[in-house]
């Protein structure tokens, strides 16, 4: 028992000597409980949709009210928003950029035909790039149409709803998840590899040799990060090839556009890794911190699994400071929808801000460590 007691005491001493890892071990389950508890919600509220009412009649107005006066949709009148251009074309652009999830098109003779008990159509175009959201939107449409029909006698036989699903007609989930993996893995690889690389040198003591070298801090950071840019891009290329030739996910966009945004995103991830390594005492702590700050938020709060519209308000606010939120939207838009550079000005600006801020903070922290070592 004395020998067993000695081993137990020794192990407890090892645990207590590493308070950073111990804190992360206890903090991670609490964070996971918080995030999972608020993010696992399969209902959608306030889905952004556009309506184009070419009829302008009383009955078509009632249908528009049905779509507007519920918790499912936030309706935008595209005919009023774009009075001097084709609202259908503008709506398709908004679908491609991800600003809208669906468009409801009411033909010019809609009200007249229904008043005269003649058959008429309603066109609905749904963004199918997110298969889960597309299925929910389709179901919500059915509920609203049925509610509308119930107020008019024999309308069920007269109204024909034509639904078209863009970008992913078969509503395959692989079209949604596989491109999203690129954003998740890029952030994870970029942050973890750089953080471990520098933490390893801190453990071995070789970082002191770099600190006393004539190299500037900026040169050290660039030299440390450039190799991992190529590694991360190689991983992204491998996933794209695997997605195309194994899962059959089409690549409809411009490769150069995807490369530009991916570089901005990778720089943000590498900067985060340097920042973590500057604070972490060893490789183990660096890896835990990198996983905690990149993988969990990127998977749970970026829209990778759960749509942002289904998140609680506090988590939706946090999602806006997660770089993967913007990268996911860009990658899915370029790969699945064939979206162009102009469709992602806001997301691109956000990635530039993230990259600049994180790189600046990382450089300052790294320089402080270097001065402290001297």
N, C-alpha and C positions, 0 to 999 in steps of 0.2 A: 504493500500500500504506500510505503514511503517513496518507492521508485515511481509508482504511478502518479502520486501527488506531485512529484518533482516535474514530470513531463507535462502535467496539466498546468501547473504554475508557469512553466516555461512558455507554453503555447499562449496562455493569457497575456504574458508579458510581451510576446511578439505582436499580438493583436493590438495591445494598448500603445505600442511604440509607433504604430502607423495610424494615427487618428484620421488622416485624410481619407484613406480607403474605408475605414470604419464608418465615417460620416456618409460617404457615397453609398455604401451598402445599405444603410438605414434610410437614406434619403430617396434612393431609387424606387423602392416599393411604394413609398408614400406618394411620390410623383406619379407613378403608374396608376395607383388607385384613383388619384385625383383626375388624371387625364382620361382614363378608361371610363370612370364613372360619369363624366360629363360629355364625352365624345361619342360613346356608343349609342347612337340614336338613328334609327332607320327611317324616321319620318322627315319630310322636307317641308319647310315653311318659306313663304316669300320667294318663290321661284320667279326669276326675272323672265317675263315673256312679253312679246310684242304683238299688237293687234293691228290689222289693216282692214278697216271697214269701208269697202267701196260702195256699200249700199246706202248707209247713212239713214236708214229707215227706223221705224219704231221697233220692229221685231228684232232687227239686227242689233239695235241698241240694248234690248233686253238680254241678248246673248252676251254682249260685251260686259254688261253689268254682272252677269252670272260669273264670268271669269274674274272680274275685278273685286267683287264683294265676297271674298272668302280668304281663308288663311293660307291657301296654297300658293297663289300667284300675286305678283306685283306687275300690273299691266301698264305697258307704255304704248301710247298711240303713235305708231310710226308714220301715219298719214299726216298728222299734225307736225310731227318732228321734222319730216322731210317733205315740205310742201312743193319744193322746186326740183325734186328728183324722184326716181322710181322707188317707192317705199319697199317693194319686194326685194329689189337688189340691195338696198341699204340694210334690210333685215337679214339677208343672207350673209352680208359682211359682218354684222353683229353676232350672228351664230358662229361664224368662222373664228372670230376673235374671242369667243366665250362670254361676251357681254349678255347675251340672251340664251335661254335654253329652248325656247320654241317660238314660233310665229303662228298666229291664227289669222287666216285670210278669208274674209267674207266677201263673196262676189257682189257685183253691182245690182243684180236682179234678185237678191236674196229675199228681201222683205216683200217685194211684189209677187214673187212666185208662191211664197207661203200663204199670203193673203188669198190668192186665187187657187189654193190647194193643188199646187203644182210641185213636182219634185225639184229639189235644189241641192247644191253641194256646199260644204264648208271645208276649206283646206287647212290642214295643220302640218307644220314642218317642225320636227323635233331634232335637236342636236343629239346624235347617238354615240358620240365619242365616249361618254360615260354611260355604260350600259345600265348601271343601277339607277342613275338619275332618269335616264330615258324611259325605263320601265315604270318608275313611279309617276313621271309626268304623264305617260300614256294612261295609267290608271286614274289619275286625278282628272284628266280630260273626260274620261268615261263618266265619272261621277257628276261632273258639271253639266255635260251634255244630257244625261238622263234627268237631272233636275230641271233643266230647261225644257225638255220634251214633256215632262209631266204637267206643265202648265198650259199646254196647248193640245187640243184634241186631235188625234190621228196624225200628229206631227212625226211620230216615229217612222211611219211609212214614207214620209215625204223628205225627210232630212237624211242626206248621205254624207257622212264624215269621211273624208279622204286624208289619211295620215301618211306622211312621208318621213322616213328617218334618214337623215343625212350622215355621211362620213362612216357609218357603221350599220348598214341596212340589216344585217343579221344579228345585231346587238350582241356581239361577242365580247366577253369580259376581258379577253387577252388584249384587245385593242386599247383597253383602258389601263390595265395593270402593267403590262410589259413595258411600254414607253415610260411609265412613271418610275419604274425601277432604276432607270438611268439617273434620275435626279437623286433618288435615295442613296444609291451606291456612290455616286460622284462626291456627295457631301461626306459620306462616311469614310471613304478612302482618303479623300483630301485631308480631312481633319485628323484622322487616326494616324496615318502614316507620318505626317509632319510632326505631330505631337510626340509620337514614340521615338522618332529619329533624334530629335533634340534632347528628349528626356534620357535616352540611352547614352548620349554623350555627356550629360550631366552626371549620370551614375558612374561612368567610367573615368570621369575627370578630364576627358579630352576636350570638353567645351572650353576649359581654361586656356588651352593652347590657341583656340580660335579667337578667344577674347583678347589675348595679348598680341595677336597678329596685326599687321598693318591694314587689314581689311576693314572697311567701314561697315557699320551695322546693317545698312541697306544692302550692301554687297553680299553680306553673309546670308541675309534673309532671302534675297533673290537666288543666290546659289543653292540654298537649301530647298527652295520651292520649285524651281524650274524642272528638275527631274520628275517630280511628282505630277506636274502638269501633263507631261507626256504619258505617264502611267495612267492617270485618270482618263485622258482622252482615248487611250488604247482600250481601257475597260468599256468606255461608252461605245466605241466602235464595235467591240466584240458583242455587246448586248444588242446593238442595232442589227448586226448581221444575223445573230441567233434569232432575234425577233422576226426578221424578214423571212429567213429560209427555213426555220423550224416551226414557228407559230403562225407564219403567213400574215404577219402584220404589215400592211403596206407603208411605204415611205412616200408621202405625197408632197412634201415640202422641199425647200432648198437646203442643201447640206451646209452651205456657207453661213446661212442665217442661224442654223442650229449650232455651228461651231463658234460663232461670235458670242452668242448668249451662254454657251457652255463654258467658254473661257472666263467670262465674268463671274459665273457661278463657282467655278473651280478656285479662282483667286479668293473668293469669300471663304470657301472651305479651308484653303491652305492658311489663310490669315487667322482663322479661328483655331486651327491646329497649333500655330506658333504661339498664339495667345495662351492656349491651354498649357503648352509645354513650358512657358515662362513661369507659370504658377505652380505646376505639378512638381513634386519632389522626386518622383521616380516614374518608371515606365508603366507600372500597374495603375498608379493614380491617374496618369495621363490617359490611358486607355479607357478607364472607367469614366473620367470626365468627358472625354470625346464622345463616347457612346451615349452618355446621358444628355449631352447638349446638342447632338446631331441626329442620332438614329431615332430616338423616341419622338422628339418634336416633328422630325421630317416624315415619319410614318403616320403619326396620329393626328397632327395638326395642320398638315399641308393640303389635304384633300386627296391624298394617295388612296386611302381606304374609305373614309367618310366624307361626304360633301361638306364644304364649309358652311352651307346654309343649314345643315343639321346640327352644327355645334352650338353649345351654349354661348351667350354673348361674350363672357369673359374669355373663353377659349378662342372665339372668333377674333377678338382683339389681339390676343397673343399670336395667332396665326399670321397676322400681318407683319410680324417681326421675325418670321421664320423664312429664310431665303428659299427653301424648297417650295414654298407656296407659289412663288412667282415662276420658278424654274419648271415646276410641274405643268403649269398652265402653258408655258412656252413650248415645252417638248411635245406635249399632247397636241397642241395646236399645229405645230410644224409637221410632226410625223403623221398624225391621223387626218387632220383637216387640210393640210397644205397651206396653212396661214403664212403670211409674209411678214417682213420686218416691221412694216407700218402698223400691223395689228397689235404689236406688243411694245409700244413706246413707254407706257406706264410701267410695265413689268421690267423692261430693260433699264429704265431710270432707277427703279428700286434696287436692282442688282448692282448697278454702278455705285449707288449710295452705300449698300451693304459692304461691297468690296473695299471702297475707299475708307470707310469708318473702321472696319475690322483691321485692315492693313495698317492704318495709322496707329491705332491702339496697340496692335501687336508690335510694331516697330518701337514705339515709346517704351513698352514694357520690356522688350528685349534689350533696349539700350540702357534701361535702369539696372537690369541684371548684370549687364557688362560693366557698368561703372561700379556696382557694388562688389563685383569680384576683384576689381583692381584695388 
